[in-house]
Amino acid sequence: MSENNDTTNEATEGQFPDRLSVNPSSPYYNEAILSRDVGIRFKGAEKTNVEEYCISEGWVRVTAGNAKDRHGNPLTIKVHGPVEPYFRDIKAS
């Protein structure tokens, strides 16, 4: 239970967890952080098709076009490189 409280506090302080996913069935899903407008900068370019990221391991999972798996979820590809998450509402500085 304290883990969820820590994650909520991180969201309010502007800090991001090491891993974050937009899939509600993932253990790395965090609705409090995702309720804000989160942006991902990957290799210096802003990405809008990121499904999951890991800062410490340096990768993002991006959707592979319109392809779906047998459960109807989008197919993803893991791409390695520097990951920089940010809140878009704070970016204006």
PyMOL Python script that loads the backbone (N, CA, C, O; Angstrom):
from pymol import cmd

cmd.read_pdbstr("""\
ATOM      1  N   MET A   1       0.817  -1.188   0.000  1.00  0.00           N
ATOM      2  CA  MET A   1       0.000   0.000   0.000  1.00  0.00           C
ATOM      3  C   MET A   1       0.862   1.254   0.000  1.00  0.00           C
ATOM      4  O   MET A   1       0.505   2.232  -0.657  1.00  0.00           O
ATOM      5  N   SER A   2       1.985   1.261   0.713  1.00  0.00           N
ATOM      6  CA  SER A   2       2.837   2.439   0.733  1.00  0.00           C
ATOM      7  C   SER A   2       3.440   2.702  -0.642  1.00  0.00           C
ATOM      8  O   SER A   2       3.772   3.842  -0.965  1.00  0.00           O
ATOM      9  N   GLU A   3       3.585   1.653  -1.457  1.00  0.00           N
ATOM     10  CA  GLU A   3       4.129   1.830  -2.807  1.00  0.00           C
ATOM     11  C   GLU A   3       3.224   2.738  -3.630  1.00  0.00           C
ATOM     12  O   GLU A   3       3.715   3.605  -4.354  1.00  0.00           O
ATOM     13  N   ASN A   4       1.898   2.550  -3.528  1.00  0.00           N
ATOM     14  CA  ASN A   4       0.967   3.402  -4.260  1.00  0.00           C
ATOM     15  C   ASN A   4       1.042   4.848  -3.773  1.00  0.00           C
ATOM     16  O   ASN A   4       0.968   5.780  -4.574  1.00  0.00           O
ATOM     17  N   ASN A   5       1.189   5.034  -2.452  1.00  0.00           N
ATOM     18  CA  ASN A   5       1.301   6.385  -1.921  1.00  0.00           C
ATOM     19  C   ASN A   5       2.572   7.057  -2.410  1.00  0.00           C
ATOM     20  O   ASN A   5       2.553   8.241  -2.744  1.00  0.00           O
ATOM     21  N   ASP A   6       3.683   6.317  -2.458  1.00  0.00           N
ATOM     22  CA  ASP A   6       4.939   6.868  -2.960  1.00  0.00           C
ATOM     23  C   ASP A   6       4.779   7.305  -4.409  1.00  0.00           C
ATOM     24  O   ASP A   6       5.258   8.370  -4.800  1.00  0.00           O
ATOM     25  N   THR A   7       4.107   6.486  -5.201  1.00  0.00           N
ATOM     26  CA  THR A   7       3.936   6.794  -6.613  1.00  0.00           C
ATOM     27  C   THR A   7       3.068   8.033  -6.782  1.00  0.00           C
ATOM     28  O   THR A   7       3.335   8.861  -7.654  1.00  0.00           O
ATOM     29  N   THR A   8       2.037   8.170  -5.962  1.00  0.00           N
ATOM     30  CA  THR A   8       1.178   9.345  -6.034  1.00  0.00           C
ATOM     31  C   THR A   8       1.965  10.591  -5.657  1.00  0.00           C
ATOM     32  O   THR A   8       1.821  11.632  -6.298  1.00  0.00           O
ATOM     33  N   ASN A   9       2.802  10.493  -4.615  1.00  0.00           N
ATOM     34  CA  ASN A   9       3.625  11.629  -4.219  1.00  0.00           C
ATOM     35  C   ASN A   9       4.591  12.009  -5.330  1.00  0.00           C
ATOM     36  O   ASN A   9       4.823  13.195  -5.568  1.00  0.00           O
ATOM     37  N   GLU A  10       5.157  11.021  -6.010  1.00  0.00           N
ATOM     38  CA  GLU A  10       6.071  11.296  -7.111  1.00  0.00           C
ATOM     39  C   GLU A  10       5.358  12.084  -8.203  1.00  0.00           C
ATOM     40  O   GLU A  10       5.943  12.986  -8.803  1.00  0.00           O
ATOM     41  N   ALA A  11       4.111  11.752  -8.459  1.00  0.00           N
ATOM     42  CA  ALA A  11       3.368  12.429  -9.522  1.00  0.00           C
ATOM     43  C   ALA A  11       3.146  13.894  -9.178  1.00  0.00           C
ATOM     44  O   ALA A  11       3.198  14.752 -10.059  1.00  0.00           O
ATOM     45  N   THR A  12       2.899  14.187  -7.906  1.00  0.00           N
ATOM     46  CA  THR A  12       2.648  15.567  -7.537  1.00  0.00           C
ATOM     47  C   THR A  12       3.928  16.381  -7.489  1.00  0.00           C
ATOM     48  O   THR A  12       3.876  17.597  -7.671  1.00  0.00           O
ATOM     49  N   GLU A  13       5.074  15.760  -7.251  1.00  0.00           N
ATOM     50  CA  GLU A  13       6.344  16.474  -7.187  1.00  0.00           C
ATOM     51  C   GLU A  13       6.965  16.667  -8.559  1.00  0.00           C
ATOM     52  O   GLU A  13       7.977  17.359  -8.670  1.00  0.00           O
ATOM     53  N   GLY A  14       6.400  16.084  -9.606  1.00  0.00           N
ATOM     54  CA  GLY A  14       6.966  16.218 -10.936  1.00  0.00           C
ATOM     55  C   GLY A  14       7.979  15.140 -11.252  1.00  0.00           C
ATOM     56  O   GLY A  14       8.669  15.225 -12.268  1.00  0.00           O
ATOM     57  N   GLN A  15       8.087  14.131 -10.410  1.00  0.00           N
ATOM     58  CA  GLN A  15       9.011  13.030 -10.646  1.00  0.00           C
ATOM     59  C   GLN A  15       8.255  11.877 -11.303  1.00  0.00           C
ATOM     60  O   GLN A  15       7.047  11.722 -11.126  1.00  0.00           O
ATOM     61  N   PHE A  16       8.990  11.081 -12.059  1.00  0.00           N
ATOM     62  CA  PHE A  16       8.382   9.954 -12.749  1.00  0.00           C
ATOM     63  C   PHE A  16       8.916   8.644 -12.196  1.00  0.00           C
ATOM     64  O   PHE A  16      10.069   8.580 -11.770  1.00  0.00           O
ATOM     65  N   PRO A  17       8.089   7.586 -12.196  1.00  0.00           N
ATOM     66  CA  PRO A  17       8.599   6.271 -11.820  1.00  0.00           C
ATOM     67  C   PRO A  17       9.552   5.766 -12.893  1.00  0.00           C
ATOM     68  O   PRO A  17       9.532   6.249 -14.025  1.00  0.00           O
ATOM     69  N   ASP A  18      10.389   4.791 -12.535  1.00  0.00           N
ATOM     70  CA  ASP A  18      11.347   4.240 -13.490  1.00  0.00           C
ATOM     71  C   ASP A  18      10.639   3.632 -14.689  1.00  0.00           C
ATOM     72  O   ASP A  18      11.101   3.763 -15.823  1.00  0.00           O
ATOM     73  N   ARG A  19       9.501   2.957 -14.436  1.00  0.00           N
ATOM     74  CA  ARG A  19       8.712   2.371 -15.527  1.00  0.00           C
ATOM     75  C   ARG A  19       7.284   2.862 -15.427  1.00  0.00           C
ATOM     76  O   ARG A  19       6.742   3.033 -14.335  1.00  0.00           O
ATOM     77  N   LEU A  20       6.678   3.087 -16.599  1.00  0.00           N
ATOM     78  CA  LEU A  20       5.289   3.522 -16.653  1.00  0.00           C
ATOM     79  C   LEU A  20       4.657   2.949 -17.904  1.00  0.00           C
ATOM     80  O   LEU A  20       5.272   2.932 -18.970  1.00  0.00           O
ATOM     81  N   SER A  21       3.409   2.473 -17.770  1.00  0.00           N
ATOM     82  CA  SER A  21       2.690   1.885 -18.895  1.00  0.00           C
ATOM     83  C   SER A  21       1.315   2.521 -19.011  1.00  0.00           C
ATOM     84  O   SER A  21       0.729   2.929 -18.008  1.00  0.00           O
ATOM     85  N   VAL A  22       0.797   2.607 -20.235  1.00  0.00           N
ATOM     86  CA  VAL A  22      -0.552   3.134 -20.449  1.00  0.00           C
ATOM     87  C   VAL A  22      -1.601   2.026 -20.443  1.00  0.00           C
ATOM     88  O   VAL A  22      -2.797   2.306 -20.520  1.00  0.00           O
ATOM     89  N   ASN A  23      -1.165   0.775 -20.353  1.00  0.00           N
ATOM     90  CA  ASN A  23      -2.072  -0.374 -20.353  1.00  0.00           C
ATOM     91  C   ASN A  23      -2.579  -0.621 -18.927  1.00  0.00           C
ATOM     92  O   ASN A  23      -1.770  -0.910 -18.045  1.00  0.00           O
ATOM     93  N   PRO A  24      -3.892  -0.517 -18.670  1.00  0.00           N
ATOM     94  CA  PRO A  24      -4.428  -0.700 -17.318  1.00  0.00           C
ATOM     95  C   PRO A  24      -4.166  -2.076 -16.713  1.00  0.00           C
ATOM     96  O   PRO A  24      -4.201  -2.210 -15.490  1.00  0.00           O
ATOM     97  N   SER A  25      -3.907  -3.097 -17.515  1.00  0.00           N
ATOM     98  CA  SER A  25      -3.644  -4.424 -16.962  1.00  0.00           C
ATOM     99  C   SER A  25      -2.177  -4.619 -16.589  1.00  0.00           C
ATOM    100  O   SER A  25      -1.819  -5.665 -16.049  1.00  0.00           O
ATOM    101  N   SER A  26      -1.329  -3.644 -16.863  1.00  0.00           N
ATOM    102  CA  SER A  26       0.098  -3.733 -16.553  1.00  0.00           C
ATOM    103  C   SER A  26       0.350  -3.388 -15.085  1.00  0.00           C
ATOM    104  O   SER A  26      -0.339  -2.534 -14.528  1.00  0.00           O
ATOM    105  N   PRO A  27       1.330  -4.043 -14.450  1.00  0.00           N
ATOM    106  CA  PRO A  27       1.672  -3.666 -13.068  1.00  0.00           C
ATOM    107  C   PRO A  27       2.330  -2.285 -12.992  1.00  0.00           C
ATOM    108  O   PRO A  27       2.465  -1.738 -11.897  1.00  0.00           O
ATOM    109  N   TYR A  28       2.736  -1.717 -14.109  1.00  0.00           N
ATOM    110  CA  TYR A  28       3.396  -0.412 -14.141  1.00  0.00           C
ATOM    111  C   TYR A  28       2.437   0.716 -14.516  1.00  0.00           C
ATOM    112  O   TYR A  28       2.871   1.843 -14.751  1.00  0.00           O
ATOM    113  N   TYR A  29       1.156   0.428 -14.573  1.00  0.00           N
ATOM    114  CA  TYR A  29       0.130   1.427 -14.870  1.00  0.00           C
ATOM    115  C   TYR A  29      -0.072   2.305 -13.640  1.00  0.00           C
ATOM    116  O   TYR A  29      -0.163   1.793 -12.525  1.00  0.00           O
ATOM    117  N   ASN A  30      -0.143   3.625 -13.830  1.00  0.00           N
ATOM    118  CA  ASN A  30      -0.368   4.550 -12.725  1.00  0.00           C
ATOM    119  C   ASN A  30      -1.315   5.647 -13.203  1.00  0.00           C
ATOM    120  O   ASN A  30      -0.917   6.559 -13.927  1.00  0.00           O
ATOM    121  N   GLU A  31      -2.557   5.542 -12.791  1.00  0.00           N
ATOM    122  CA  GLU A  31      -3.580   6.472 -13.266  1.00  0.00           C
ATOM    123  C   GLU A  31      -3.332   7.901 -12.796  1.00  0.00           C
ATOM    124  O   GLU A  31      -3.647   8.850 -13.514  1.00  0.00           O
ATOM    125  N   ALA A  32      -2.770   8.065 -11.600  1.00  0.00           N
ATOM    126  CA  ALA A  32      -2.526   9.414 -11.077  1.00  0.00           C
ATOM    127  C   ALA A  32      -1.550  10.183 -11.959  1.00  0.00           C
ATOM    128  O   ALA A  32      -1.753  11.368 -12.224  1.00  0.00           O
ATOM    129  N   ILE A  33      -0.506   9.523 -12.409  1.00  0.00           N
ATOM    130  CA  ILE A  33       0.476  10.186 -13.269  1.00  0.00           C
ATOM    131  C   ILE A  33      -0.091  10.376 -14.668  1.00  0.00           C
ATOM    132  O   ILE A  33       0.084  11.435 -15.271  1.00  0.00           O
ATOM    133  N   LEU A  34      -0.770   9.358 -15.188  1.00  0.00           N
ATOM    134  CA  LEU A  34      -1.298   9.434 -16.551  1.00  0.00           C
ATOM    135  C   LEU A  34      -2.460  10.416 -16.683  1.00  0.00           C
ATOM    136  O   LEU A  34      -2.789  10.835 -17.792  1.00  0.00           O
ATOM    137  N   SER A  35      -3.088  10.789 -15.558  1.00  0.00           N
ATOM    138  CA  SER A  35      -4.180  11.758 -15.630  1.00  0.00           C
ATOM    139  C   SER A  35      -3.662  13.137 -16.040  1.00  0.00           C
ATOM    140  O   SER A  35      -4.402  13.950 -16.594  1.00  0.00           O
ATOM    141  N   ARG A  36      -2.377  13.388 -15.760  1.00  0.00           N
ATOM    142  CA  ARG A  36      -1.739  14.607 -16.270  1.00  0.00           C
ATOM    143  C   ARG A  36      -1.269  14.325 -17.691  1.00  0.00           C
ATOM    144  O   ARG A  36      -1.213  13.168 -18.110  1.00  0.00           O
ATOM    145  N   ASP A  37      -0.938  15.351 -18.418  1.00  0.00           N
ATOM    146  CA  ASP A  37      -0.522  15.197 -19.811  1.00  0.00           C
ATOM    147  C   ASP A  37       0.968  14.855 -19.852  1.00  0.00           C
ATOM    148  O   ASP A  37       1.812  15.748 -19.769  1.00  0.00           O
ATOM    149  N   VAL A  38       1.292  13.566 -19.981  1.00  0.00           N
ATOM    150  CA  VAL A  38       2.676  13.089 -19.975  1.00  0.00           C
ATOM    151  C   VAL A  38       3.201  13.026 -21.402  1.00  0.00           C
ATOM    152  O   VAL A  38       2.533  12.512 -22.300  1.00  0.00           O
ATOM    153  N   GLY A  39       4.392  13.548 -21.598  1.00  0.00           N
ATOM    154  CA  GLY A  39       5.058  13.467 -22.894  1.00  0.00           C
ATOM    155  C   GLY A  39       6.329  12.651 -22.762  1.00  0.00           C
ATOM    156  O   GLY A  39       6.909  12.575 -21.679  1.00  0.00           O
ATOM    157  N   ILE A  40       6.767  12.038 -23.855  1.00  0.00           N
ATOM    158  CA  ILE A  40       7.999  11.248 -23.869  1.00  0.00           C
ATOM    159  C   ILE A  40       8.905  11.786 -24.964  1.00  0.00           C
ATOM    160  O   ILE A  40       8.511  11.889 -26.125  1.00  0.00           O
ATOM    161  N   ARG A  41      10.114  12.123 -24.574  1.00  0.00           N
ATOM    162  CA  ARG A  41      11.144  12.500 -25.539  1.00  0.00           C
ATOM    163  C   ARG A  41      12.096  11.318 -25.638  1.00  0.00           C
ATOM    164  O   ARG A  41      12.705  10.925 -24.643  1.00  0.00           O
ATOM    165  N   PHE A  42      12.226  10.747 -26.836  1.00  0.00           N
ATOM    166  CA  PHE A  42      13.069   9.574 -27.060  1.00  0.00           C
ATOM    167  C   PHE A  42      14.097   9.916 -28.128  1.00  0.00           C
ATOM    168  O   PHE A  42      13.741  10.250 -29.258  1.00  0.00           O
ATOM    169  N   LYS A  43      15.357   9.833 -27.770  1.00  0.00           N
ATOM    170  CA  LYS A  43      16.464  10.221 -28.663  1.00  0.00           C
ATOM    171  C   LYS A  43      16.289  11.649 -29.165  1.00  0.00           C
ATOM    172  O   LYS A  43      16.596  11.957 -30.317  1.00  0.00           O
ATOM    173  N   GLY A  44      15.791  12.517 -28.287  1.00  0.00           N
ATOM    174  CA  GLY A  44      15.638  13.924 -28.626  1.00  0.00           C
ATOM    175  C   GLY A  44      14.375  14.285 -29.381  1.00  0.00           C
ATOM    176  O   GLY A  44      14.113  15.468 -29.596  1.00  0.00           O
ATOM    177  N   ALA A  45      13.576  13.298 -29.791  1.00  0.00           N
ATOM    178  CA  ALA A  45      12.341  13.566 -30.545  1.00  0.00           C
ATOM    179  C   ALA A  45      11.127  13.189 -29.697  1.00  0.00           C
ATOM    180  O   ALA A  45      11.142  12.178 -28.995  1.00  0.00           O
ATOM    181  N   GLU A  46      10.083  14.004 -29.768  1.00  0.00           N
ATOM    182  CA  GLU A  46       8.865  13.702 -29.023  1.00  0.00           C
ATOM    183  C   GLU A  46       8.116  12.562 -29.701  1.00  0.00           C
ATOM    184  O   GLU A  46       7.888  12.591 -30.910  1.00  0.00           O
ATOM    185  N   LYS A  47       7.736  11.559 -28.915  1.00  0.00           N
ATOM    186  CA  LYS A  47       6.990  10.404 -29.423  1.00  0.00           C
ATOM    187  C   LYS A  47       5.581  10.429 -28.857  1.00  0.00           C
ATOM    188  O   LYS A  47       5.379  10.735 -27.682  1.00  0.00           O
ATOM    189  N   THR A  48       4.603  10.105 -29.705  1.00  0.00           N
ATOM    190  CA  THR A  48       3.210  10.086 -29.265  1.00  0.00           C
ATOM    191  C   THR A  48       2.631   8.679 -29.251  1.00  0.00           C
ATOM    192  O   THR A  48       1.480   8.498 -28.855  1.00  0.00           O
ATOM    193  N   ASN A  49       3.399   7.675 -29.675  1.00  0.00           N
ATOM    194  CA  ASN A  49       2.886   6.308 -29.755  1.00  0.00           C
ATOM    195  C   ASN A  49       3.559   5.369 -28.756  1.00  0.00           C
ATOM    196  O   ASN A  49       3.668   4.171 -29.020  1.00  0.00           O
ATOM    197  N   VAL A  50       4.009   5.889 -27.618  1.00  0.00           N
ATOM    198  CA  VAL A  50       4.698   5.082 -26.610  1.00  0.00           C
ATOM    199  C   VAL A  50       3.672   4.389 -25.721  1.00  0.00           C
ATOM    200  O   VAL A  50       2.787   5.041 -25.168  1.00  0.00           O
ATOM    201  N   GLU A  51       3.789   3.078 -25.584  1.00  0.00           N
ATOM    202  CA  GLU A  51       2.908   2.293 -24.717  1.00  0.00           C
ATOM    203  C   GLU A  51       3.508   2.113 -23.321  1.00  0.00           C
ATOM    204  O   GLU A  51       2.773   2.059 -22.335  1.00  0.00           O
ATOM    205  N   GLU A  52       4.835   2.019 -23.230  1.00  0.00           N
ATOM    206  CA  GLU A  52       5.520   1.782 -21.958  1.00  0.00           C
ATOM    207  C   GLU A  52       6.950   2.283 -22.098  1.00  0.00           C
ATOM    208  O   GLU A  52       7.510   2.292 -23.194  1.00  0.00           O
ATOM    209  N   TYR A  53       7.540   2.704 -20.969  1.00  0.00           N
ATOM    210  CA  TYR A  53       8.947   3.102 -21.002  1.00  0.00           C
ATOM    211  C   TYR A  53       9.662   2.635 -19.747  1.00  0.00           C
ATOM    212  O   TYR A  53       9.025   2.338 -18.737  1.00  0.00           O
ATOM    213  N   CYS A  54      10.995   2.569 -19.812  1.00  0.00           N
ATOM    214  CA  CYS A  54      11.844   2.286 -18.662  1.00  0.00           C
ATOM    215  C   CYS A  54      13.042   3.223 -18.754  1.00  0.00           C
ATOM    216  O   CYS A  54      13.822   3.146 -19.704  1.00  0.00           O
ATOM    217  N   ILE A  55      13.190   4.098 -17.780  1.00  0.00           N
ATOM    218  CA  ILE A  55      14.266   5.084 -17.804  1.00  0.00           C
ATOM    219  C   ILE A  55      15.616   4.430 -17.545  1.00  0.00           C
ATOM    220  O   ILE A  55      16.572   4.683 -18.277  1.00  0.00           O
ATOM    221  N   SER A  56      15.712   3.579 -16.499  1.00  0.00           N
ATOM    222  CA  SER A  56      17.006   3.008 -16.111  1.00  0.00           C
ATOM    223  C   SER A  56      17.576   2.073 -17.172  1.00  0.00           C
ATOM    224  O   SER A  56      18.792   2.024 -17.362  1.00  0.00           O
ATOM    225  N   GLU A  57      16.718   1.333 -17.864  1.00  0.00           N
ATOM    226  CA  GLU A  57      17.193   0.417 -18.901  1.00  0.00           C
ATOM    227  C   GLU A  57      17.266   1.096 -20.267  1.00  0.00           C
ATOM    228  O   GLU A  57      17.853   0.538 -21.195  1.00  0.00           O
ATOM    229  N   GLY A  58      16.688   2.276 -20.410  1.00  0.00           N
ATOM    230  CA  GLY A  58      16.778   3.055 -21.636  1.00  0.00           C
ATOM    231  C   GLY A  58      16.034   2.460 -22.812  1.00  0.00           C
ATOM    232  O   GLY A  58      16.630   2.221 -23.863  1.00  0.00           O
ATOM    233  N   TRP A  59      14.727   2.214 -22.654  1.00  0.00           N
ATOM    234  CA  TRP A  59      13.926   1.710 -23.771  1.00  0.00           C
ATOM    235  C   TRP A  59      12.499   2.221 -23.683  1.00  0.00           C
ATOM    236  O   TRP A  59      12.027   2.634 -22.624  1.00  0.00           O
ATOM    237  N   VAL A  60      11.827   2.181 -24.822  1.00  0.00           N
ATOM    238  CA  VAL A  60      10.395   2.460 -24.908  1.00  0.00           C
ATOM    239  C   VAL A  60       9.752   1.369 -25.751  1.00  0.00           C
ATOM    240  O   VAL A  60      10.401   0.779 -26.615  1.00  0.00           O
ATOM    241  N   ARG A  61       8.482   1.107 -25.498  1.00  0.00           N
ATOM    242  CA  ARG A  61       7.694   0.216 -26.352  1.00  0.00           C
ATOM    243  C   ARG A  61       6.768   1.104 -27.161  1.00  0.00           C
ATOM    244  O   ARG A  61       5.957   1.847 -26.607  1.00  0.00           O
ATOM    245  N   VAL A  62       6.897   1.019 -28.478  1.00  0.00           N
ATOM    246  CA  VAL A  62       6.056   1.816 -29.376  1.00  0.00           C
ATOM    247  C   VAL A  62       5.161   0.888 -30.180  1.00  0.00           C
ATOM    248  O   VAL A  62       5.518  -0.258 -30.452  1.00  0.00           O
ATOM    249  N   THR A  63       4.001   1.395 -30.556  1.00  0.00           N
ATOM    250  CA  THR A  63       3.069   0.586 -31.342  1.00  0.00           C
ATOM    251  C   THR A  63       3.615   0.381 -32.745  1.00  0.00           C
ATOM    252  O   THR A  63       4.254   1.264 -33.317  1.00  0.00           O
ATOM    253  N   ALA A  64       3.353  -0.798 -33.285  1.00  0.00           N
ATOM    254  CA  ALA A  64       3.816  -1.167 -34.630  1.00  0.00           C
ATOM    255  C   ALA A  64       2.664  -0.991 -35.614  1.00  0.00           C
ATOM    256  O   ALA A  64       2.019  -1.963 -36.007  1.00  0.00           O
ATOM    257  N   GLY A  65       2.418   0.237 -36.002  1.00  0.00           N
ATOM    258  CA  GLY A  65       1.341   0.514 -36.954  1.00  0.00           C
ATOM    259  C   GLY A  65      -0.021   0.183 -36.378  1.00  0.00           C
ATOM    260  O   GLY A  65      -0.287   0.437 -35.204  1.00  0.00           O
ATOM    261  N   ASN A  66      -0.885  -0.387 -37.211  1.00  0.00           N
ATOM    262  CA  ASN A  66      -2.231  -0.756 -36.775  1.00  0.00           C
ATOM    263  C   ASN A  66      -2.355  -2.239 -36.464  1.00  0.00           C
ATOM    264  O   ASN A  66      -3.466  -2.731 -36.264  1.00  0.00           O
ATOM    265  N   ALA A  67      -1.232  -2.966 -36.418  1.00  0.00           N
ATOM    266  CA  ALA A  67      -1.257  -4.407 -36.167  1.00  0.00           C
ATOM    267  C   ALA A  67      -1.753  -4.696 -34.751  1.00  0.00           C
ATOM    268  O   ALA A  67      -1.437  -3.966 -33.811  1.00  0.00           O
ATOM    269  N   LYS A  68      -2.530  -5.767 -34.611  1.00  0.00           N
ATOM    270  CA  LYS A  68      -3.073  -6.192 -33.316  1.00  0.00           C
ATOM    271  C   LYS A  68      -2.669  -7.633 -33.045  1.00  0.00           C
ATOM    272  O   LYS A  68      -2.466  -8.419 -33.971  1.00  0.00           O
ATOM    273  N   ASP A  69      -2.553  -7.974 -31.754  1.00  0.00           N
ATOM    274  CA  ASP A  69      -2.305  -9.371 -31.408  1.00  0.00           C
ATOM    275  C   ASP A  69      -3.640 -10.108 -31.341  1.00  0.00           C
ATOM    276  O   ASP A  69      -4.686  -9.531 -31.636  1.00  0.00           O
ATOM    277  N   ARG A  70      -3.603 -11.368 -30.957  1.00  0.00           N
ATOM    278  CA  ARG A  70      -4.844 -12.163 -30.974  1.00  0.00           C
ATOM    279  C   ARG A  70      -5.847 -11.740 -29.911  1.00  0.00           C
ATOM    280  O   ARG A  70      -7.003 -12.160 -29.952  1.00  0.00           O
ATOM    281  N   HIS A  71      -5.418 -10.909 -28.954  1.00  0.00           N
ATOM    282  CA  HIS A  71      -6.327 -10.416 -27.923  1.00  0.00           C
ATOM    283  C   HIS A  71      -6.843  -9.015 -28.238  1.00  0.00           C
ATOM    284  O   HIS A  71      -7.594  -8.437 -27.452  1.00  0.00           O
ATOM    285  N   GLY A  72      -6.444  -8.475 -29.376  1.00  0.00           N
ATOM    286  CA  GLY A  72      -6.895  -7.156 -29.780  1.00  0.00           C
ATOM    287  C   GLY A  72      -6.025  -6.011 -29.292  1.00  0.00           C
ATOM    288  O   GLY A  72      -6.348  -4.845 -29.521  1.00  0.00           O
ATOM    289  N   ASN A  73      -4.918  -6.333 -28.618  1.00  0.00           N
ATOM    290  CA  ASN A  73      -3.998  -5.298 -28.151  1.00  0.00           C
ATOM    291  C   ASN A  73      -3.036  -4.917 -29.269  1.00  0.00           C
ATOM    292  O   ASN A  73      -2.706  -5.754 -30.110  1.00  0.00           O
ATOM    293  N   PRO A  74      -2.581  -3.668 -29.292  1.00  0.00           N
ATOM    294  CA  PRO A  74      -1.633  -3.278 -30.347  1.00  0.00           C
ATOM    295  C   PRO A  74      -0.299  -3.999 -30.186  1.00  0.00           C
ATOM    296  O   PRO A  74       0.181  -4.192 -29.069  1.00  0.00           O
ATOM    297  N   LEU A  75       0.299  -4.398 -31.317  1.00  0.00           N
ATOM    298  CA  LEU A  75       1.633  -4.985 -31.279  1.00  0.00           C
ATOM    299  C   LEU A  75       2.634  -3.878 -30.991  1.00  0.00           C
ATOM    300  O   LEU A  75       2.508  -2.764 -31.498  1.00  0.00           O
ATOM    301  N   THR A  76       3.634  -4.197 -30.168  1.00  0.00           N
ATOM    302  CA  THR A  76       4.627  -3.195 -29.802  1.00  0.00           C
ATOM    303  C   THR A  76       6.028  -3.681 -30.122  1.00  0.00           C
ATOM    304  O   THR A  76       6.292  -4.881 -30.206  1.00  0.00           O
ATOM    305  N   ILE A  77       6.919  -2.716 -30.298  1.00  0.00           N
ATOM    306  CA  ILE A  77       8.326  -2.990 -30.555  1.00  0.00           C
ATOM    307  C   ILE A  77       9.127  -2.262 -29.483  1.00  0.00           C
ATOM    308  O   ILE A  77       8.874  -1.089 -29.205  1.00  0.00           O
ATOM    309  N   LYS A  78      10.099  -2.959 -28.877  1.00  0.00           N
ATOM    310  CA  LYS A  78      10.965  -2.333 -27.881  1.00  0.00           C
ATOM    311  C   LYS A  78      12.144  -1.693 -28.603  1.00  0.00           C
ATOM    312  O   LYS A  78      12.864  -2.357 -29.349  1.00  0.00           O
ATOM    313  N   VAL A  79      12.335  -0.390 -28.375  1.00  0.00           N
ATOM    314  CA  VAL A  79      13.402   0.371 -29.014  1.00  0.00           C
ATOM    315  C   VAL A  79      14.285   0.953 -27.912  1.00  0.00           C
ATOM    316  O   VAL A  79      13.778   1.514 -26.940  1.00  0.00           O
ATOM    317  N   HIS A  80      15.604   0.821 -28.061  1.00  0.00           N
ATOM    318  CA  HIS A  80      16.539   1.275 -27.035  1.00  0.00           C
ATOM    319  C   HIS A  80      17.105   2.650 -27.358  1.00  0.00           C
ATOM    320  O   HIS A  80      17.375   2.971 -28.515  1.00  0.00           O
ATOM    321  N   GLY A  81      17.280   3.459 -26.312  1.00  0.00           N
ATOM    322  CA  GLY A  81      17.851   4.794 -26.442  1.00  0.00           C
ATOM    323  C   GLY A  81      17.507   5.617 -25.210  1.00  0.00           C
ATOM    324  O   GLY A  81      16.805   5.130 -24.324  1.00  0.00           O
ATOM    325  N   PRO A  82      17.986   6.851 -25.135  1.00  0.00           N
ATOM    326  CA  PRO A  82      17.695   7.706 -23.974  1.00  0.00           C
ATOM    327  C   PRO A  82      16.218   8.108 -23.924  1.00  0.00           C
ATOM    328  O   PRO A  82      15.631   8.511 -24.928  1.00  0.00           O
ATOM    329  N   VAL A  83      15.633   7.986 -22.719  1.00  0.00           N
ATOM    330  CA  VAL A  83      14.209   8.270 -22.503  1.00  0.00           C
ATOM    331  C   VAL A  83      14.079   9.453 -21.550  1.00  0.00           C
ATOM    332  O   VAL A  83      14.695   9.460 -20.484  1.00  0.00           O
ATOM    333  N   GLU A  84      13.285  10.450 -21.922  1.00  0.00           N
ATOM    334  CA  GLU A  84      13.059  11.625 -21.080  1.00  0.00           C
ATOM    335  C   GLU A  84      11.559  11.887 -20.950  1.00  0.00           C
ATOM    336  O   GLU A  84      10.977  12.519 -21.832  1.00  0.00           O
ATOM    337  N   PRO A  85      10.915  11.418 -19.874  1.00  0.00           N
ATOM    338  CA  PRO A  85       9.498  11.748 -19.677  1.00  0.00           C
ATOM    339  C   PRO A  85       9.359  13.160 -19.102  1.00  0.00           C
ATOM    340  O   PRO A  85      10.248  13.638 -18.397  1.00  0.00           O
ATOM    341  N   TYR A  86       8.254  13.813 -19.402  1.00  0.00           N
ATOM    342  CA  TYR A  86       7.989  15.145 -18.866  1.00  0.00           C
ATOM    343  C   TYR A  86       6.488  15.381 -18.870  1.00  0.00           C
ATOM    344  O   TYR A  86       5.738  14.721 -19.589  1.00  0.00           O
ATOM    345  N   PHE A  87       6.069  16.337 -18.050  1.00  0.00           N
ATOM    346  CA  PHE A  87       4.675  16.765 -18.056  1.00  0.00           C
ATOM    347  C   PHE A  87       4.557  17.900 -19.058  1.00  0.00           C
ATOM    348  O   PHE A  87       5.301  18.877 -18.974  1.00  0.00           O
ATOM    349  N   ARG A  88       3.643  17.787 -19.994  1.00  0.00           N
ATOM    350  CA  ARG A  88       3.509  18.803 -21.046  1.00  0.00           C
ATOM    351  C   ARG A  88       3.069  20.151 -20.495  1.00  0.00           C
ATOM    352  O   ARG A  88       3.409  21.187 -21.066  1.00  0.00           O
ATOM    353  N   ASP A  89       2.313  20.157 -19.386  1.00  0.00           N
ATOM    354  CA  ASP A  89       1.866  21.433 -18.828  1.00  0.00           C
ATOM    355  C   ASP A  89       3.007  22.205 -18.163  1.00  0.00           C
ATOM    356  O   ASP A  89       2.890  23.414 -17.967  1.00  0.00           O
ATOM    357  N   ILE A  90       4.096  21.538 -17.815  1.00  0.00           N
ATOM    358  CA  ILE A  90       5.256  22.191 -17.206  1.00  0.00           C
ATOM    359  C   ILE A  90       6.275  22.572 -18.273  1.00  0.00           C
ATOM    360  O   ILE A  90       7.136  23.417 -18.024  1.00  0.00           O
ATOM    361  N   LYS A  91       6.197  21.976 -19.438  1.00  0.00           N
ATOM    362  CA  LYS A  91       7.174  22.159 -20.514  1.00  0.00           C
ATOM    363  C   LYS A  91       7.319  23.615 -20.954  1.00  0.00           C
ATOM    364  O   LYS A  91       8.379  23.997 -21.450  1.00  0.00           O
ATOM    365  N   ALA A  92       6.306  24.417 -20.789  1.00  0.00           N
ATOM    366  CA  ALA A  92       6.274  25.776 -21.326  1.00  0.00           C
ATOM    367  C   ALA A  92       7.328  26.709 -20.735  1.00  0.00           C
ATOM    368  O   ALA A  92       7.341  27.885 -21.097  1.00  0.00           O
ATOM    369  N   SER A  93       8.200  26.258 -19.857  1.00  0.00           N
ATOM    370  CA  SER A  93       9.192  27.145 -19.232  1.00  0.00           C
ATOM    371  C   SER A  93      10.372  27.446 -20.107  1.00  0.00           C
ATOM    372  O   SER A  93      11.273  28.178 -19.697  1.00  0.00           O
TER     373      SER A  93
END
""", "prot")
cmd.dss("prot")
cmd.show_as("cartoon", "prot")
cmd.util.cbc("prot")
cmd.orient("prot")
